[in-house]
């Protein structure tokens, strides 16, 4: 790389630079670049992300809701208090 060639800016850094510009001051080209960078950087579009079109089959027993659990079956969630008159 010679001294006259600027280093390429990472997409994340460029997005941060564009987002630092107040919305009212952004040009149409900047808005377009923001949209393109957000799409490019979205987790579903990353190269290392799992393919959303590939179906992942799990054993049938794991797909069924657990009905015989106290508390309604949602872990970490409290049941509403019941007040009796």
C-alpha positions as CSV (number, residue, x, y, z in Angstrom):
1,X,0.0,0.0,0.0
2,X,1.5,3.3,-0.9
3,X,1.3,6.6,1.1
4,X,-1.3,8.2,-1.2
5,X,-3.9,5.4,-0.8
6,X,-6.3,6.1,2.1
7,X,-7.1,3.2,4.4
8,X,-10.6,1.8,3.7
9,X,-13.1,2.7,6.4
10,X,-14.9,-0.3,8.0
11,X,-18.7,-0.4,7.3
12,X,-19.4,-0.1,11.0
13,X,-17.2,2.9,11.4
14,X,-18.7,4.6,8.3
15,X,-22.2,4.0,9.7
16,X,-21.3,5.6,13.0
17,X,-19.9,8.6,11.1
18,X,-23.1,9.0,9.1
19,X,-25.3,8.5,12.2
20,X,-23.3,11.3,13.9
21,X,-24.7,13.8,11.4
22,X,-28.0,15.3,12.6
23,X,-31.0,13.9,10.7
24,X,-32.0,17.3,9.3
25,X,-28.6,17.9,7.9
26,X,-28.2,14.5,6.0
27,X,-28.3,14.5,2.3
28,X,-30.3,11.9,0.3
29,X,-27.0,10.2,-0.6
30,X,-26.1,9.9,3.1
31,X,-29.5,8.5,3.9
32,X,-29.1,5.9,1.0
33,X,-25.6,5.0,2.3
34,X,-27.0,4.6,5.9
35,X,-29.7,2.3,4.6
36,X,-27.3,0.2,2.6
37,X,-24.9,-0.1,5.5
38,X,-27.6,-1.1,7.9
39,X,-28.8,-3.8,5.5
40,X,-25.3,-5.0,5.0
41,X,-24.6,-5.2,8.7
42,X,-27.9,-6.7,9.8
43,X,-27.2,-10.0,11.7
44,X,-29.4,-12.0,9.3
45,X,-27.2,-10.9,6.4
46,X,-23.9,-11.7,7.9
47,X,-21.8,-14.4,6.3
48,X,-21.3,-16.3,9.5
49,X,-25.1,-16.2,10.4
50,X,-27.1,-19.4,10.0
51,X,-29.1,-19.6,6.8
52,X,-32.7,-18.6,7.6
53,X,-33.9,-20.8,4.8
54,X,-32.5,-24.0,6.3
55,X,-35.1,-25.8,8.5
56,X,-33.8,-27.1,11.8
57,X,-35.8,-30.1,12.9
58,X,-35.8,-30.8,16.6
59,X,-37.2,-33.9,18.3
60,X,-41.0,-33.7,18.6
61,X,-40.8,-33.9,22.4
62,X,-39.0,-30.6,22.6
63,X,-41.5,-28.8,20.4
64,X,-44.5,-29.4,22.7
65,X,-45.4,-26.9,25.4
66,X,-45.0,-28.1,29.0
67,X,-48.5,-28.0,30.4
68,X,-48.1,-29.6,33.8
69,X,-45.8,-27.0,35.3
70,X,-46.8,-24.8,38.2
71,X,-46.7,-21.1,37.3
72,X,-48.2,-21.3,33.8
73,X,-45.2,-22.8,32.0
74,X,-43.2,-19.7,31.2
75,X,-39.9,-19.8,33.0
76,X,-38.8,-16.6,34.8
77,X,-42.3,-15.1,34.7
78,X,-44.3,-14.6,37.8
79,X,-48.0,-15.4,38.0
80,X,-50.2,-12.4,38.8
81,X,-51.3,-12.1,42.4
82,X,-54.9,-13.2,43.0
83,X,-56.8,-11.2,45.6
84,X,-59.9,-12.8,47.2
85,X,-62.7,-10.9,48.7
